Amino acid sequence: MLELDRLALAQGGFRLEADLALEAGGTVAVIGPSGGGKSTLLAGIAGFLAPQAGRVRWAGRDLTGLVPGARPVSVLFQDGNLFPHLTVAQNVGLALGPRLRLPAEDRDRVEGALARVGLSGRGGDRPAQLSGGQQGRAALARVLLSGRPVVLLDEAFAALGPALKDEMLDLVAGLVAGPERLVLMVSHDPGDATRIAARTVLVAEGRATGPFDTADLLADPPPALAAYLRAPDRS
């Protein structure tokens, strides 16, 4: 379980509060108006932003004072975080440590992760040789290999076309989400939430609340979310 215990996060003049608990298992969407604090929430969980108050806990363990690398958290941003000068296999292998020359056993693990996301035989390529969807798959392979139980997706597939985005969402649901893992997915598209997230956290008016049943929330949204969903451009 991920617990945000009376958490208060601040950036400049903006303040976000969260007091909620999320059970492991499956994907939880994070939605709300633009500028409402969705990325701020993920930054607090990942350790990129120190809280003004409150605690972050996973499975009863207090993560609040830990640096990002010491937390059981993987983060996938929109650009995929792939290093252009490294091969695809080297990028994925960073999940196992900073060494670029991996022993045979670890190389096999990298190839296995690439195979799971449909990139068999592409380990020697550079990221620039992959399509946008394939780069997303490589980034997912690194998440899979890391084995960390909390996965944060910060609009990771927003730049992809509808068909490719749906493909990546299905990969997340089928490969990344699991009974011992929690995936938190920030998206500006409510269709992403209805596709793979049964639960949703609402971030609006300075608070993160929930989790709510996704279908129920979108069928009868509170005013702040309703106004956002009616807006012609939600990006």
Secondary structure as a PSIPRED ss2 file (coil, helix, strand):
# PSIPRED VFORMAT (PSIPRED V4.0)

   1 M C   1.000  0.000  0.000
   2 L E   0.000  0.000  1.000
   3 E E   0.000  0.000  1.000
   4 L E   0.000  0.000  1.000
   5 D E   0.000  0.000  1.000
   6 R E   0.000  0.000  1.000
   7 L E   0.000  0.000  1.000
   8 A E   0.000  0.000  1.000
   9 L E   0.000  0.000  1.000
  10 A E   0.000  0.000  1.000
  11 Q E   0.000  0.000  1.000
  12 G C   1.000  0.000  0.000
  13 G C   1.000  0.000  0.000
  14 F E   0.000  0.000  1.000
  15 R E   0.000  0.000  1.000
  16 L E   0.000  0.000  1.000
  17 E E   0.000  0.000  1.000
  18 A E   0.000  0.000  1.000
  19 D E   0.000  0.000  1.000
  20 L E   0.000  0.000  1.000
  21 A E   0.000  0.000  1.000
  22 L E   0.000  0.000  1.000
  23 E C   1.000  0.000  0.000
  24 A C   1.000  0.000  0.000
  25 G C   1.000  0.000  0.000
  26 G C   1.000  0.000  0.000
  27 T E   0.000  0.000  1.000
  28 V E   0.000  0.000  1.000
  29 A E   0.000  0.000  1.000
  30 V E   0.000  0.000  1.000
  31 I E   0.000  0.000  1.000
  32 G C   1.000  0.000  0.000
  33 P C   1.000  0.000  0.000
  34 S C   1.000  0.000  0.000
  35 G C   1.000  0.000  0.000
  36 G C   1.000  0.000  0.000
  37 G C   1.000  0.000  0.000
  38 K H   0.000  1.000  0.000
  39 S H   0.000  1.000  0.000
  40 T H   0.000  1.000  0.000
  41 L H   0.000  1.000  0.000
  42 L H   0.000  1.000  0.000
  43 A H   0.000  1.000  0.000
  44 G H   0.000  1.000  0.000
  45 I H   0.000  1.000  0.000
  46 A H   0.000  1.000  0.000
  47 G C   1.000  0.000  0.000
  48 F C   1.000  0.000  0.000
  49 L C   1.000  0.000  0.000
  50 A C   1.000  0.000  0.000
  51 P C   1.000  0.000  0.000
  52 Q C   1.000  0.000  0.000
  53 A E   0.000  0.000  1.000
  54 G E   0.000  0.000  1.000
  55 R E   0.000  0.000  1.000
  56 V E   0.000  0.000  1.000
  57 R E   0.000  0.000  1.000
  58 W E   0.000  0.000  1.000
  59 A C   1.000  0.000  0.000
  60 G C   1.000  0.000  0.000
  61 R E   0.000  0.000  1.000
  62 D E   0.000  0.000  1.000
  63 L C   1.000  0.000  0.000
  64 T C   1.000  0.000  0.000
  65 G C   1.000  0.000  0.000
  66 L C   1.000  0.000  0.000
  67 V C   1.000  0.000  0.000
  68 P H   0.000  1.000  0.000
  69 G H   0.000  1.000  0.000
  70 A H   0.000  1.000  0.000
  71 R C   1.000  0.000  0.000
  72 P C   1.000  0.000  0.000
  73 V E   0.000  0.000  1.000
  74 S E   0.000  0.000  1.000
  75 V E   0.000  0.000  1.000
  76 L E   0.000  0.000  1.000
  77 F C   1.000  0.000  0.000
  78 Q C   1.000  0.000  0.000
  79 D C   1.000  0.000  0.000
  80 G C   1.000  0.000  0.000
  81 N C   1.000  0.000  0.000
  82 L C   1.000  0.000  0.000
  83 F C   1.000  0.000  0.000
  84 P C   1.000  0.000  0.000
  85 H C   1.000  0.000  0.000
  86 L C   1.000  0.000  0.000
  87 T C   1.000  0.000  0.000
  88 V H   0.000  1.000  0.000
  89 A H   0.000  1.000  0.000
  90 Q H   0.000  1.000  0.000
  91 N H   0.000  1.000  0.000
  92 V H   0.000  1.000  0.000
  93 G H   0.000  1.000  0.000
  94 L H   0.000  1.000  0.000
  95 A H   0.000  1.000  0.000
  96 L H   0.000  1.000  0.000
  97 G C   1.000  0.000  0.000
  98 P C   1.000  0.000  0.000
  99 R C   1.000  0.000  0.000
 100 L C   1.000  0.000  0.000
 101 R C   1.000  0.000  0.000
 102 L C   1.000  0.000  0.000
 103 P C   1.000  0.000  0.000
 104 A H   0.000  1.000  0.000
 105 E H   0.000  1.000  0.000
 106 D H   0.000  1.000  0.000
 107 R H   0.000  1.000  0.000
 108 D H   0.000  1.000  0.000
 109 R H   0.000  1.000  0.000
 110 V H   0.000  1.000  0.000
 111 E H   0.000  1.000  0.000
 112 G H   0.000  1.000  0.000
 113 A H   0.000  1.000  0.000
 114 L H   0.000  1.000  0.000
 115 A H   0.000  1.000  0.000
 116 R H   0.000  1.000  0.000
 117 V C   1.000  0.000  0.000
 118 G C   1.000  0.000  0.000
 119 L C   1.000  0.000  0.000
 120 S C   1.000  0.000  0.000
 121 G C   1.000  0.000  0.000
 122 R C   1.000  0.000  0.000
 123 G C   1.000  0.000  0.000
 124 G C   1.000  0.000  0.000
 125 D C   1.000  0.000  0.000
 126 R C   1.000  0.000  0.000
 127 P H   0.000  1.000  0.000
 128 A H   0.000  1.000  0.000
 129 Q H   0.000  1.000  0.000
 130 L C   1.000  0.000  0.000
 131 S C   1.000  0.000  0.000
 132 G H   0.000  1.000  0.000
 133 G H   0.000  1.000  0.000
 134 Q H   0.000  1.000  0.000
 135 Q H   0.000  1.000  0.000
 136 G H   0.000  1.000  0.000
 137 R H   0.000  1.000  0.000
 138 A H   0.000  1.000  0.000
 139 A H   0.000  1.000  0.000
 140 L H   0.000  1.000  0.000
 141 A H   0.000  1.000  0.000
 142 R H   0.000  1.000  0.000
 143 V H   0.000  1.000  0.000
 144 L H   0.000  1.000  0.000
 145 L H   0.000  1.000  0.000
 146 S H   0.000  1.000  0.000
 147 G C   1.000  0.000  0.000
 148 R C   1.000  0.000  0.000
 149 P C   1.000  0.000  0.000
 150 V E   0.000  0.000  1.000
 151 V E   0.000  0.000  1.000
 152 L E   0.000  0.000  1.000
 153 L E   0.000  0.000  1.000
 154 D E   0.000  0.000  1.000
 155 E C   1.000  0.000  0.000
 156 A C   1.000  0.000  0.000
 157 F C   1.000  0.000  0.000
 158 A C   1.000  0.000  0.000
 159 A C   1.000  0.000  0.000
 160 L C   1.000  0.000  0.000
 161 G C   1.000  0.000  0.000
 162 P H   0.000  1.000  0.000
 163 A H   0.000  1.000  0.000
 164 L H   0.000  1.000  0.000
 165 K H   0.000  1.000  0.000
 166 D H   0.000  1.000  0.000
 167 E H   0.000  1.000  0.000
 168 M H   0.000  1.000  0.000
 169 L H   0.000  1.000  0.000
 170 D H   0.000  1.000  0.000
 171 L H   0.000  1.000  0.000
 172 V H   0.000  1.000  0.000
 173 A H   0.000  1.000  0.000
 174 G H   0.000  1.000  0.000
 175 L H   0.000  1.000  0.000
 176 V H   0.000  1.000  0.000
 177 A C   1.000  0.000  0.000
 178 G E   0.000  0.000  1.000
 179 P C   1.000  0.000  0.000
 180 E C   1.000  0.000  0.000
 181 R E   0.000  0.000  1.000
 182 L E   0.000  0.000  1.000
 183 V E   0.000  0.000  1.000
 184 L E   0.000  0.000  1.000
 185 M E   0.000  0.000  1.000
 186 V E   0.000  0.000  1.000
 187 S C   1.000  0.000  0.000
 188 H C   1.000  0.000  0.000
 189 D C   1.000  0.000  0.000
 190 P H   0.000  1.000  0.000
 191 G H   0.000  1.000  0.000
 192 D H   0.000  1.000  0.000
 193 A H   0.000  1.000  0.000
 194 T H   0.000  1.000  0.000
 195 R H   0.000  1.000  0.000
 196 I H   0.000  1.000  0.000
 197 A E   0.000  0.000  1.000
 198 A E   0.000  0.000  1.000
 199 R E   0.000  0.000  1.000
 200 T E   0.000  0.000  1.000
 201 V E   0.000  0.000  1.000
 202 L E   0.000  0.000  1.000
 203 V E   0.000  0.000  1.000
 204 A E   0.000  0.000  1.000
 205 E C   1.000  0.000  0.000
 206 G C   1.000  0.000  0.000
 207 R E   0.000  0.000  1.000
 208 A E   0.000  0.000  1.000
 209 T E   0.000  0.000  1.000
 210 G E   0.000  0.000  1.000
 211 P E   0.000  0.000  1.000
 212 F E   0.000  0.000  1.000
 213 D E   0.000  0.000  1.000
 214 T H   0.000  1.000  0.000
 215 A H   0.000  1.000  0.000
 216 D H   0.000  1.000  0.000
 217 L H   0.000  1.000  0.000
 218 L H   0.000  1.000  0.000
 219 A H   0.000  1.000  0.000
 220 D C   1.000  0.000  0.000
 221 P C   1.000  0.000  0.000
 222 P C   1.000  0.000  0.000
 223 P H   0.000  1.000  0.000
 224 A H   0.000  1.000  0.000
 225 L H   0.000  1.000  0.000
 226 A H   0.000  1.000  0.000
 227 A H   0.000  1.000  0.000
 228 Y H   0.000  1.000  0.000
 229 L H   0.000  1.000  0.000
 230 R H   0.000  1.000  0.000
 231 A C   1.000  0.000  0.000
 232 P C   1.000  0.000  0.000
 233 D C   1.000  0.000  0.000
 234 R C   1.000  0.000  0.000
 235 S C   1.000  0.000  0.000
